[in-house]
Amino acid sequence: MASNLFDLNGKTAVITGGNGGIGFGMAVGLAEAGANIVIAARNETKTSESINRLKGMGTECEGIQVEVTEESSVQQMVSKTIDRFGSLDILINNAGIGIRKLPHEYTIKEWNKVVDINLTGAFICSKEVYPHMKENGGGKIINIGSMTSIFGLDWAVAYASSKGGIVQMTKTLAVSWAKDNIQANSILPGWIHTDLTQGLKDNFRDRYDHILTRIPHERWGEPNDLAGTAVFLSSKASNYVTGVSIPVDGGYTSF
Ligand SMILES: NC(=O)c1ccc[n+]([C@@H]2O[C@H](COP(=O)([O-])OP(=O)(O)OC[C@H]3O[C@@H](n4cnc5c(N)ncnc54)[C@H](OP(=O)(O)O)[C@@H]3O)[C@@H](O)[C@H]2O)c1
């Protein structure tokens, strides 16, 4: 019976930025657990490729173009999901970007861009799904933080600030919406091979290798390493878990 705790059949999950990297790794995990999947991102070519891969697994899925910083675009993402699947049970706020520069090199425009997508975008999506989840009797919100939710990083002032904000936003949503049976939690991925970190591997090999020496599992993570925790936080197995941030990092934060 324990496996039923993680069953997502009949549930619909929206994953922002789910057309690649960590988002797609989590989408595959949720699909394998039975969920219908909405991939919501900007690049339509990447999105249709990811949808084709999910369809190949037999998953009911839909690609929706969204710009997470625009309320009207997010409203359409929510209404299209409900029109297609009848409900929106799980939201994964995964869309994110980084701009690698030292704090004193940052322009305000760059700062705003990172914070708008990573933090404000997650807030807009959460705010827009709330009325529906409330009416539906509950829901799950999973926000994607980072190791920089915990640690400082010299070239990531806006990114780290946005990811620190994700942890506090998660706690506040959890406290505010517990009475509506909505659980809000964060996943803090460690160092994961994706497009976002490819430049680090290619151009800053000393950093890449230094990070590796600090990972007790002795390898960088892969997008599918996030799938299990995403399924747990999406399922009834986590119905009494809210407001927490779970590192999925091969032991990096414990070292
Ligand atoms: N890789 C790591 O080591 C690592 C570690 C910790 C946390 N994270 C976090 O994990 C999440 C996924 O990152 P990733 O590493 O998988 O990188 P990624 O492959 O670059 O994924 C980021 C996704 O966000 C989407 N996106 C960006 N801006 C958007 C916007 N304004 N509106 C809608 N979608 C947008 C992108 O799709 P489009 O371009 O099609 O919109 C892309 O699919 C991010 O929040 C990142 O900060 C990554």
The ligand as a Gaussian input file, in Angstrom:
#p B3LYP/6-31G(d) Opt

LIG

0 1
 N       21.593000      23.477000     -12.612000
 C       21.870000      23.684000     -11.340000
 O       22.949000      23.318000     -10.858000
 C       20.860000      24.355000     -10.453000
 C       21.149000      24.377000      -9.092000
 C       20.249000      24.963000      -8.237000
 C       19.073000      25.488000      -8.721000
 N       18.805000      25.459000     -10.043000
 C       17.527000      26.021000     -10.470000
 O       16.785000      25.047000     -11.157000
 C       15.898000      25.693000     -12.060000
 C       16.071000      25.087000     -13.441000
 O       17.375000      25.386000     -13.895000
 P       18.213000      24.438000     -14.866000
 O       19.534000      24.272000     -14.271000
 O       17.418000      23.255000     -15.241000
 O       18.436000      25.412000     -16.101000
 P       17.739000      25.533000     -17.520000
 O       17.855000      24.264000     -18.262000
 O       18.296000      26.771000     -18.117000
 O       16.196000      25.747000     -17.166000
 C       15.630000      26.972000     -16.876000
 C       14.274000      27.003000     -17.530000
 O       13.588000      28.209000     -17.171000
 C       12.857000      28.650000     -18.299000
 N       12.687000      30.096000     -18.157000
 C       13.651000      31.028000     -17.966000
 N       13.122000      32.245000     -17.902000
 C       11.780000      32.102000     -18.032000
 C       10.697000      33.005000     -18.045000
 N       10.890000      34.318000     -17.918000
 N        9.443000      32.518000     -18.193000
 C        9.249000      31.186000     -18.341000
 N       10.233000      30.281000     -18.332000
 C       11.495000      30.732000     -18.194000
 C       13.698000      28.239000     -19.516000
 O       12.903000      27.923000     -20.624000
 P       12.640000      28.984000     -21.819000
 O       13.948000      29.588000     -22.163000
 O       12.028000      28.165000     -22.884000
 O       11.665000      29.958000     -21.241000
 C       14.381000      26.967000     -19.021000
 O       13.710000      25.805000     -19.453000
 C       16.221000      27.187000     -11.995000
 O       15.325000      27.821000     -11.113000
 C       17.619000      27.187000     -11.410000
 O       17.905000      28.382000     -10.744000
 C       19.681000      24.910000     -10.933000

